[in-house]
Amino acid sequence: ALATGLDPKQSYVSLFYDDSSVASGPNACTGDALFIGEWVVDDSGRGRLDSAQTTSLRLDGFGTMSIRRVTKTGLELQACGRIARR
């Protein structure tokens, strides 16, 4: 996975959420979650998800994926989207 617009001075992680999770609104990317990995961000703000899990994980049962900024108080939602299945 790739992302743009990230702050290279911050740390980010991604999680997958179950099928009942929605991609927008006040309940976006909530519910049961699975940690996927950390983002490696270059100086221009382009990020690459660094996770071996994404290559072998079946997406059945997952509905959304988040990008969350790691803060001193927890994980702050930055983006949430539906998982596209082929």
C-alpha positions in Angstrom: 0.0 0.0 0.0 1.1 3.5 -0.8 0.0 6.9 0.7 0.8 10.6 0.2 0.5 13.6 2.4 2.0 12.0 5.5 4.2 14.0 7.9 7.7 12.4 7.8 8.3 13.5 11.4 5.3 11.4 12.6 4.8 7.6 13.0 1.8 5.9 11.4 0.2 2.4 11.5 -2.6 0.7 9.7 -5.3 -1.6 10.9 -8.0 -3.7 9.1 -11.5 -3.7 10.6 -14.3 -6.3 10.3 -17.0 -6.2 7.6 -19.4 -4.2 9.9 -17.0 -1.3 9.8 -17.9 1.8 7.8 -15.5 4.0 5.8 -17.0 7.5 6.7 -18.8 9.3 9.4 -18.3 9.4 13.2 -18.0 5.6 13.4 -15.4 5.2 10.6 -12.9 2.5 11.1 -14.1 1.3 14.5 -14.9 -2.1 15.9 -12.8 -5.3 15.9 -9.4 -4.6 14.3 -6.2 -6.3 13.2 -2.9 -4.5 13.3 -1.3 -4.7 9.8 1.9 -2.7 10.0 3.8 0.5 10.2 4.3 3.1 7.5 7.7 4.1 6.2 7.5 7.8 5.2 10.1 9.6 3.0 11.0 13.3 3.3 8.4 14.3 0.7 5.5 12.7 2.7 5.1 9.6 0.6 4.5 6.5 2.6 4.8 2.7 2.1 3.1 0.2 4.4 5.8 -2.0 5.8 4.2 -5.4 6.6 4.7 -9.0 5.7 1.1 -9.7 6.7 -0.4 -7.9 3.7 1.1 -10.3 1.2 -0.4 -13.5 2.8 -3.6 -12.2 4.4 -7.0 -13.0 3.0 -9.3 -10.0 3.0 -12.5 -12.0 3.6 -14.1 -10.7 6.7 -12.5 -7.3 6.6 -14.4 -4.2 5.5 -12.1 -1.2 6.0 -8.5 -0.1 6.5 -7.2 2.8 8.5 -4.1 4.9 8.6 -3.6 6.2 12.1 -1.0 8.6 13.5 0.7 7.4 16.6 0.4 9.9 19.5 1.2 9.9 23.1 -2.4 9.2 23.9 -3.2 6.6 21.3 -3.9 6.2 17.6 -5.5 9.2 15.8 -7.4 8.4 12.7 -6.0 10.1 9.5 -7.8 8.1 6.8 -10.3 5.3 6.4 -11.4 3.5 3.3 -13.3 0.4 2.1 -11.2 -2.6 1.1 -11.7 -3.3 -2.6 -12.0 -7.0 -3.4 -11.4 -8.3 -6.9 
